[in-house]
Amino acid sequence: RTFKNKRCFFQLMKKVLILFIFLSTNVFAEINLTKIKDGLNSPWSLSIVNDGKYLITEKPGNIILFNEVKNTSKTIKHNLDVLEDGQGGLLDIFFEKNYVYVTYSEHITNGFTSTSLARAKYNENELNFSNLFRSTPSIKSGYHFGSRIVIKEDDIYISSGERGGGIIAQDPTKHPGSIIRIKTDGSIPKDNPKFLDKSDWLPEIYQIGIRNVQGMCLSSYDNNVYMTNHGARGGDWFGKVNKGGNYGWDKLYWGGTKYSGLPGGPEWLPGYDRPIKYYVPSIATSACLIYSGDEFPEWKGQALIASLKHQSLRRLNFEENKFIEEEILFKNTIGRIRDVKQDLNGKILMLSDYGEIWRMSKD
């Protein structure tokens, strides 16, 4: 009888402990969503200029300066030759040290386009861009531009999608399907893979075997660059940018299949880079960030991953290259989430395909 009472006591204490853990991990994760702007036309990316002032790209070719404090918006003139074609248009934007960087589908000739990167000195009235990078060859396709930007010290990382070309991502003499690294002035780092052990690679290429990277971010904790990538029918993933690496597209299908439903390549093979987290079926991963703010201190060092198809924001906990756990923070609330950024106060800004900017906070 005494044994039975002790067993009941320990079972009760176990339930209390489980309840305590549940409450402690969920009370602090309570979130509030506030819409701070609407009426945008196919917005694609958002970058913070200062507290309350943001630059936004619209895919048809507009750059919008939004002042939240004054609740005003203006279109900034620019000189880019943007061709909106399918998934292409004016894409990522990145503000750094009084310069504005953008990626876009640059119209070359007769419907042929390239994923290109341009830079301009910041001006609120007009931006005079100069190209720093243009992917070659140009391709007549409205698919898979990739097109995210990360700046790490004086290096720029650019994702160049494979434009629907499949196996072109395994050809290091062509840019589509790769991660590009150049300097902020457009020059090429002397320690890129070509100058080490990849003599047949183009000098700008940092990693190959990419399909369509829709999110890329820098971690302030380990100084690594991370990205999200679209598979075909399933096989989306979150993983690390690896110098001289190869994620295997389209020899590997990362657990997905061809759009016809027929099998593709294997999920992974030795000799190829391995993602931290696979998504099968596809959630259409989009933007990502490694959180470092004080608004949600329990999330520091973890990834926030946005989704288009699944219309969700996810918190992903990982250590080095090992997945630990994932939580869906919300779903089917603000629509397809195109971009996600951390503001200067640690709150989260999200750009939706509905043409809206939302702020996530505890307030």
Buried (B, 14 or more C-beta within 10 A) or exposed (E): EEEEEEEEEEEEEEEEEEEEEEEEEEEEBEBEBEEBBEEBEBBBBBBBBEEBBBBBBBBEBBBBBBBBEEEEBEEBEBEBBBBBBBBBBBBBBBBBEEBBBBBBBBBBEEEBBBBBBBBBEBEEEEBEBEBBBBBBEBBEBBBBBBBBBBBBEEBBBBBBBBBBBBEBBBBBEBBBBBBBBBBBEBEBBEEBBBEEEBEEBBBBBBBBBBBBBBBBBBBEEEEBBBBBBBBBBBBBBBBBBBBBBBBBBBBBBBBBBEEEEEEBBEBBEEEBBBBBBBBBBBBBBBBBBBBBBEBBEEBBBBBBBBBBBBBBBBBBBBEEEEBEEBBEBBEEBBBBBBBBBBBEEBBBBBBBBBBBBBBBBEE
